Amino acid sequence: MARRTGLMTLSPALLPLLRELGDLKRIRSAGRDGTVATRLFEMAWSAWLAGEDRDTVAMRAMAQALAACRLGDLDHAKLGELGMSGDDRRTALERAVDEIAAPLPDDHAAALKTYLDAPLSPPGPLPDAIAALRHQPRAGVTGPGRPRIMLQPEENHAEHSFLVALYASLLAPFYGAPPARSFWHGMVHHLHSAAMPDAGYTGEVLLGDRLGSVIDRARELALAQLPDKPAAVSREHLLEIADDTTPAARAFHAGDVIDRVVEIEQHLKRGAVTMDVVLGDYGLVHDGPVKPFHDRVLAETGLP
């Protein structure tokens, strides 16, 4: 990575990792409610509200998310249920992280791997304001004076908040920021959305000079549901990200804008996938004892 004034600068080499992490909003499995991103958002909040150290919670969530990029819901708990020993589980999870972590600073990736044996637990009861974010959809693409562009399936605010938190924490070293603080900036930044349906940029413009008071009221409704200390800490985070004057705030705002654009890009890129890509590059009909038969069937039927 290039360096400027002693810090690494962002580069396009990060994009494949960031794009792949964005798909945590779409990975699901039987018996688990919601996407990986939704569940990690709720697990992290639950752990903090239960009294766990929030910096440690952030590192555990980051590590779990990186492994899930390649292993999906074959996480620490599920691999144990399926008979893998502790050492074997750790090896598999570390391989998953190593496959995608090359664009990150080596020391950051190495630190995260030390948390792979301490996955977050399923969430306990959550305040309504936190639980509601999985049910509050994002607006899609909006612009003043224009009809909304609906992109299905839409992401929810838990997913967006978690990905912004994840991006911010992974980009934190590029801004000289603490990863865990940057993570929690992302986790708290849409608390107001629990009570405030998302009308996007169009809604912001139409509310005019009342926008700030509406957001403040929605935010206070959410903060009132949190215990005193987490509420006070959340207010500190919200105050810091009102601008980009601190390193952690810059990491947060970088994560926020990247997630907004990568999410829309994901919907648009579907049209760029071709059969040459899925058959050739991805090996959809992959090697195995019956591949010659499979190839003959496709040739006889004219597929692709």
C-alpha positions in Angstrom: 0.0 0.0 0.0 1.2 3.5 -0.7 2.0 5.7 2.3 1.4 9.4 2.9 2.4 11.4 6.0 3.3 8.2 7.7 0.0 6.4 7.1 -1.1 3.9 4.4 -3.5 5.3 1.9 -6.5 3.5 0.5 -6.2 1.8 -2.8 -8.3 -0.3 -5.3 -6.5 -3.4 -3.9 -8.9 -3.2 -1.0 -12.1 -3.4 -3.1 -12.3 -7.2 -3.6 -12.2 -7.7 0.1 -14.8 -4.9 0.8 -17.1 -6.2 -1.9 -16.9 -9.7 -0.5 -17.6 -8.6 3.0 -20.7 -6.8 1.7 -22.2 -10.1 0.8 -22.5 -10.9 4.5 -25.8 -9.1 4.1 -27.0 -12.0 1.9 -25.6 -15.1 3.4 -28.2 -17.2 5.3 -28.6 -20.8 6.5 -31.3 -23.1 7.7 -32.2 -22.8 11.4 -30.7 -19.3 11.8 -32.8 -16.2 11.6 -31.5 -13.5 9.3 -28.3 -12.9 7.5 -24.8 -13.2 8.9 -24.6 -9.4 9.0 -27.9 -9.0 10.9 -27.0 -11.6 13.4 -23.5 -10.3 14.1 -24.9 -6.8 14.6 -27.3 -8.2 17.2 -24.7 -10.5 18.8 -22.3 -7.6 19.3 -24.9 -5.3 20.8 -26.1 -8.1 23.1 -22.6 -8.9 24.3 -21.8 -5.2 25.1 -25.2 -4.7 26.8 -24.5 -7.8 28.9 -21.4 -6.2 30.3 -18.6 -7.5 28.0 -15.7 -5.2 27.1 -16.8 -3.3 24.0 -13.4 -3.2 22.4 -13.1 -7.0 22.8 -16.6 -7.5 21.4 -15.6 -5.4 18.3 -12.5 -7.5 17.6 -14.5 -10.8 18.0 -17.1 -9.5 15.6 -14.5 -8.5 13.0 -12.7 -11.8 13.2 -16.0 -13.8 12.9 -17.1 -11.6 9.9 -13.8 -12.2 8.0 -14.0 -16.0 8.4 -17.7 -15.9 7.3 -16.7 -14.4 4.0 -15.5 -17.8 2.8 -17.1 -20.2 5.3 -20.5 -18.6 5.6 -22.4 -20.1 8.5 -19.8 -22.9 8.9 -18.7 -20.9 11.9 -16.9 -22.0 15.1 -20.1 -23.3 16.8 -21.4 -25.1 13.7 -18.1 -26.8 13.0 -18.0 -28.0 16.5 -21.5 -29.4 16.2 -20.4 -31.3 13.1 -17.5 -33.0 15.0 -14.5 -30.8 14.3 -12.0 -30.5 17.1 -10.8 -27.2 18.5 -7.5 -27.2 16.6 -9.1 -28.3 13.4 -11.8 -25.6 13.7 -9.2 -22.9 14.3 -7.1 -24.1 11.3 -10.2 -23.9 9.0 -11.2 -20.4 10.3 -7.6 -19.1 10.0 -7.4 -20.4 6.4 -10.6 -18.6 5.6 -9.2 -15.3 7.0 -5.8 -15.8 5.3 -7.5 -16.2 1.9 -9.0 -12.7 2.0 -7.0 -10.6 4.4 -4.0 -9.9 2.2 -5.0 -6.2 1.6 -5.0 -5.5 5.3 -2.0 -4.6 7.3 -0.3 -7.8 8.5 -0.4 -6.9 12.2 -4.1 -6.0 12.0 -5.0 -9.3 10.4 -2.8 -11.2 12.8 -4.4 -9.5 15.8 -7.9 -10.4 14.6 -7.0 -14.1 14.1 -6.3 -14.3 17.8 -10.1 -13.8 18.5 -11.3 -16.7 16.3 -11.6 -19.0 19.3 -13.9 -16.6 21.0 -16.9 -16.2 18.8 -19.9 -14.1 19.8 -22.8 -15.9 21.4 -26.4 -15.8 20.0 -28.0 -12.6 21.3 -30.1 -12.4 24.4 -33.1 -10.1 24.7 -32.4 -6.8 23.0 -33.9 -3.3 23.5 -36.7 -2.7 21.0 -34.7 0.0 19.4 -31.8 -2.4 18.5 -34.1 -5.3 17.6 -36.2 -3.1 15.3 -33.2 -2.3 13.0 -33.4 -5.7 11.4 -37.0 -4.9 10.3 -36.3 -1.3 9.1 -35.4 -1.4 5.4 -33.0 1.0 3.7 -34.5 3.4 1.2 -32.8 2.2 -1.9 -31.8 5.0 -4.3 -33.6 8.3 -3.9 -33.1 11.8 -5.2 -35.1 15.0 -4.8 -37.8 15.3 -7.4 -37.3 11.7 -8.6 -39.1 8.5 -8.0 -37.4 6.0 -5.7 -35.4 3.2 -7.4 -36.4 0.1 -5.5 -33.7 -2.6 -5.4 -34.8 -6.0 -4.1 -34.1 -7.6 -1.8 -33.4 -4.4 0.2 -30.9 -4.4 3.0 -32.0 -3.5 6.5 -30.4 -1.0 8.9 -28.9 -3.7 11.1 -27.0 -5.0 8.1 -25.9 -1.6 6.9 -24.8 -0.6 10.4 -22.8 -3.8 10.8 -21.0 -3.4 7.5 -20.2 0.2 8.1 -18.8 -0.8 11.5 -16.8 -3.6 9.9 -15.4 -1.5 7.1 -14.6 1.3 9.5 -12.7 -1.0 11.8 -10.7 -2.6 9.0 -9.9 0.7 7.4 -9.0 2.3 10.8 -5.2 1.6 10.4 -5.2 3.6 7.2 -6.3 6.6 9.2 -4.3 6.0 12.4 -7.5 5.3 14.2 -8.4 2.7 16.9 -10.2 -0.2 15.1 -12.6 -0.9 18.0 -13.7 2.8 18.4 -14.2 3.0 14.6 -16.3 -0.2 14.8 -18.7 1.2 17.4 -19.1 4.5 15.5 -20.7 2.3 12.8 -22.8 0.3 15.2 -24.5 3.3 16.7 -24.8 5.6 13.8 -28.3 4.6 12.7 -30.0 4.2 16.1 -32.5 6.9 15.0 -33.7 4.6 12.2 -35.5 2.3 14.7 -38.2 4.9 15.0 -37.7 6.8 11.7 -38.5 5.0 8.4 -36.0 5.6 5.7 -37.1 8.1 3.0 -33.5 8.6 1.8 -32.0 11.8 0.4 -35.4 12.8 -0.9 -36.9 12.7 2.6 -34.0 14.7 4.0 -34.6 17.5 1.5 -38.4 17.5 2.0 -38.1 17.7 5.7 -35.9 20.8 5.3 -34.9 22.6 8.4 -36.9 20.1 10.5 -34.7 17.2 9.6 -32.3 17.7 12.5 -35.0 17.8 15.1 -36.8 14.7 13.7 -33.5 12.7 13.8 -32.7 14.0 17.3 -36.1 12.9 18.6 -35.9 9.5 17.0 -32.3 9.1 18.3 -33.4 10.1 21.9 -36.2 7.5 21.7 -33.6 4.8 21.0 -31.1 6.0 23.5 -33.7 6.1 26.3 -34.0 2.3 25.9 -30.3 1.7 26.6 -28.8 1.4 30.1 -27.2 4.6 31.3 -23.6 3.8 30.5 -24.1 2.4 27.0 -26.4 5.4 26.2 -23.7 7.8 27.3 -21.0 6.1 25.3 -23.3 6.0 22.3 -23.8 9.7 22.6 -20.0 10.2 22.6 -19.8 8.2 19.4 -22.6 10.1 17.7 -21.0 13.4 18.7 -17.6 12.4 17.2 -19.0 11.3 13.8 -20.9 14.6 13.3 -17.8 15.6 11.3 -14.6 14.1 10.1 -12.1 15.8 12.4 -10.8 12.7 14.2 -9.1 9.7 12.7 -11.8 7.3 13.9 -14.5 9.6 12.5 -12.7 9.5 9.1 -12.5 5.7 9.2 -16.3 5.7 10.0 -17.2 8.0 7.1 -15.0 6.1 4.7 -16.8 2.9 5.7 -20.2 4.5 5.4 -19.7 5.9 1.9 -18.1 2.6 0.7 -21.0 0.6 2.0 -23.6 2.8 0.4 -21.9 2.5 -3.0 -20.9 -1.2 -2.8 -24.5 -2.1 -1.9 -25.9 -0.6 -5.0 -23.0 -2.0 -7.1 -24.0 -5.4 -5.9 -27.4 -5.1 -7.4 -26.1 -3.7 -10.7 -23.3 -6.2 -11.2 -25.7 -9.2 -11.6 -26.1 -8.3 -15.3 -22.3 -8.6 -15.8 -22.2 -12.3 -14.8 -21.9 -14.6 -17.8 -22.0 -18.4 -18.3 -18.3 -18.3 -19.3 -17.6 -16.9 -15.9 -19.6 -19.4 -13.9 -18.6 -22.4 -16.0 -15.0 -21.5 -16.7 -13.7 -19.3 -13.8 -15.9 -20.8 -11.1 -16.2 -24.4 -12.2 -20.0 -24.6 -11.8 -19.7 -28.1 -13.3 -16.6 -29.0 -11.4 -14.1 -31.9 -11.5 -15.3 -35.3 -10.2 -16.0 -38.8 -11.2 -19.1 -38.0 -13.2 -17.8 -34.7 -14.9 -17.4 -36.4 -18.3 -21.0 -37.5 -18.1 -22.1 -34.0 -17.0 -20.2 -32.4 -19.9 -21.9 -34.8 -22.4 -25.3 -34.0 -21.1 -24.7 -30.3 -21.4 -23.4 -30.8 -25.0 -26.3 -33.0 -26.0 -28.9 -30.5 -24.6 -27.2 -27.4 -26.0 -26.4 -25.9 -22.6 -25.1 -23.3 -22.2 
